[in-house]
Amino acid sequence: MNGDLKVRKYDNQIVLPKDICTQIEQVAEKAYPNECCGILFGAVESDLDKVEAIEVLDNMSTQSIKDSYYMISPLELFSYEQDYQKQGYEILGFLHSHPDASAILSAADKAQMVPELFYLIIEVRQGKVTSQSAWRKNKSDDSITEINIT
């Protein structure tokens, strides 16, 4: 077996530093009434899932559904993943907003989840962030768990 293999410990929390939370709130409010979307990055060697950087992406969905759906360009995602890996970061998950809707997973969100990654949802009501939630899909049984945000 290769000695470079990293085994990640997944717990039921994600750490969002205050400056990252502020940045996410600003992005979500600016995008309103459309959904915003982005990538959550953290250090590879960390045992704690702490978001250390975010990258805001363009919502590539058609204008008529940008208020209820987001789409990320695979090429843009790949490019950012490569750039951040060079800095020692990995993708911890994704963020997106729910304009005038609850911060819970929609059917479309559940269908697109990649196991073991976080999905941070920001609820934006009338242009202001009102709540957020985080979720993770279990790789072994596809169950979905709400994750504590600290």
C-alpha positions in Angstrom: 0.0 0.0 0.0 1.2 3.5 -0.8 2.3 5.5 2.3 0.8 8.7 0.8 -2.7 7.4 1.4 -4.6 9.9 3.6 -7.6 8.7 5.6 -9.9 11.5 6.6 -11.9 11.3 9.8 -15.4 12.7 9.2 -17.3 14.0 12.2 -20.6 15.7 12.5 -19.5 19.3 12.4 -18.0 21.9 10.1 -16.1 24.9 11.3 -16.9 28.2 9.5 -14.7 31.0 10.8 -16.5 34.3 11.2 -14.8 36.0 8.2 -15.8 33.1 6.0 -19.4 33.3 7.3 -19.5 37.1 6.6 -18.2 36.5 3.1 -20.8 33.8 2.4 -23.6 36.0 3.7 -22.5 38.9 1.5 -22.4 36.6 -1.6 -25.8 35.2 -0.9 -27.4 38.6 -0.3 -25.8 40.1 -3.4 -27.1 37.2 -5.6 -30.6 37.5 -4.3 -33.2 36.9 -5.8 -31.0 34.3 -7.6 -29.2 31.4 -6.0 -25.5 31.8 -5.4 -23.1 28.9 -5.4 -19.5 28.2 -4.5 -16.9 25.7 -3.3 -15.7 25.2 0.3 -12.0 24.5 0.7 -9.9 23.3 3.7 -6.4 22.0 4.4 -5.7 18.4 3.4 -3.8 17.6 6.6 -6.5 18.8 9.0 -8.5 16.2 11.1 -11.1 18.9 11.6 -13.3 20.0 8.7 -12.5 23.7 8.9 -13.4 25.9 5.9 -10.3 28.0 5.2 -11.3 29.5 1.8 -14.3 29.7 -0.5 -14.5 30.3 -4.2 -17.7 31.8 -5.5 -18.8 30.5 -8.8 -21.2 31.7 -11.5 -24.6 30.2 -11.4 -24.7 28.7 -14.9 -28.4 27.7 -14.9 -30.7 29.5 -17.3 -32.0 32.8 -16.2 -35.6 31.6 -15.9 -34.7 29.1 -13.1 -31.7 30.9 -11.3 -34.0 31.7 -8.4 -34.5 28.0 -7.6 -31.6 26.1 -9.1 -27.9 26.4 -9.5 -25.5 24.8 -11.9 -21.7 24.8 -11.7 -19.5 24.6 -14.7 -17.4 21.4 -14.6 -14.4 23.2 -16.2 -14.6 26.0 -13.6 -14.8 23.5 -10.8 -11.9 21.5 -12.1 -9.8 24.6 -12.5 -10.4 25.8 -9.0 -9.8 22.3 -7.6 -6.4 22.1 -9.3 -5.4 25.6 -8.1 -6.3 25.0 -4.5 -4.7 21.5 -4.4 -1.4 23.2 -5.3 -1.9 25.3 -2.1 -2.6 22.2 0.1 -6.4 22.5 0.1 -9.1 20.1 -0.8 -12.8 20.5 -1.6 -14.8 20.0 1.7 -18.1 20.8 0.0 -20.3 23.3 -1.7 -22.5 26.2 -0.8 -25.6 27.6 -2.3 -28.5 29.8 -1.3 -32.2 29.3 -1.2 -33.9 32.6 -2.0 -37.2 33.0 -0.1 -37.1 29.3 0.8 -35.9 27.2 3.8 -32.3 26.2 4.3 -33.1 22.5 3.9 -32.2 20.1 1.1 -34.5 20.1 -1.9 -35.0 16.9 -3.9 -32.6 18.3 -6.6 -30.0 19.0 -3.9 -30.2 15.4 -2.6 -30.0 13.9 -6.1 -26.7 15.8 -6.8 -24.9 15.2 -3.5 -21.4 13.7 -3.6 -20.9 11.4 -0.6 -18.8 12.7 2.2 -18.8 16.4 1.0 -20.6 19.1 2.9 -23.5 21.0 1.4 -24.0 24.4 3.0 -27.4 26.0 2.3 -28.1 29.6 3.1 -31.6 30.8 3.5 -32.2 34.3 2.1 -35.5 36.0 2.8 -36.2 39.3 1.1 -32.5 39.9 0.4 -31.3 39.1 3.9 -29.7 35.9 5.2 -31.9 34.4 7.9 -30.4 30.9 8.5 -28.0 28.3 7.2 -27.7 24.5 7.5 -25.1 21.9 6.5 -25.6 18.4 5.3 -23.5 15.3 4.3 -24.4 12.1 2.4 -22.9 9.0 3.9 -20.9 7.0 1.4 -21.8 3.5 2.9 -25.6 3.8 2.9 -26.5 7.1 1.1 -28.2 8.4 4.3 -28.1 12.1 4.7 -27.2 13.8 8.0 -27.5 17.4 9.1 -24.1 18.6 10.3 -23.5 21.1 13.1 -21.9 24.4 12.1 -19.5 25.9 14.5 
